[in-house]
Amino acid sequence: MTLSAENQASFSENAWKCAKCGRELKITKTVFSYLGHTFSHEVPVCPGCGKIFISQELAEGRMAEVEALLEDK
């Protein structure tokens, strides 16, 4: 799964920086694990410390969907 064109444009324009070390975040394919299942998504990640930025859209959208599907099993 990748960032939508709108989110990529917004991310590029804002040049988000890491609150911990101040480096500019880079879009990176990241693997998430929940209840023994994994899925991947491209998210902004700090190349220095590895902190990941999870947008509200991702948390309330795709991640919430996956969580609901897995918990219903």
ZIMO-V304315 format. One record per residue. D_LAST is the distance of its C-alpha to the last C-alpha in Angstrom with 1 decimal. Layout:
d_last=D_LAST
d_last=D_LAST
This chain:
d_last=22.4
d_last=25.8
d_last=27.5
d_last=28.7
d_last=32.5
d_last=33.1
d_last=31.3
d_last=33.1
d_last=36.4
d_last=35.8
d_last=34.8
d_last=37.9
d_last=40.2
d_last=39.2
d_last=39.4
d_last=37.0
d_last=38.1
d_last=36.4
d_last=37.2
d_last=37.5
d_last=39.8
d_last=41.0
d_last=40.1
d_last=39.0
d_last=35.3
d_last=34.4
d_last=31.6
d_last=29.6
d_last=26.5
d_last=24.2
d_last=21.0
d_last=18.3
d_last=15.8
d_last=12.8
d_last=10.5
d_last=12.1
d_last=11.7
d_last=14.9
d_last=16.4
d_last=20.0
d_last=22.1
d_last=25.9
d_last=26.8
d_last=30.2
d_last=30.8
d_last=34.0
d_last=35.8
d_last=37.5
d_last=35.1
d_last=31.7
d_last=30.5
d_last=27.9
d_last=28.2
d_last=25.0
d_last=26.2
d_last=25.1
d_last=24.2
d_last=21.8
d_last=20.3
d_last=19.9
d_last=19.1
d_last=17.2
d_last=15.9
d_last=14.6
d_last=12.9
d_last=11.1
d_last=10.3
d_last=8.9
d_last=6.8
d_last=5.4
d_last=5.5
d_last=3.8
d_last=0.0
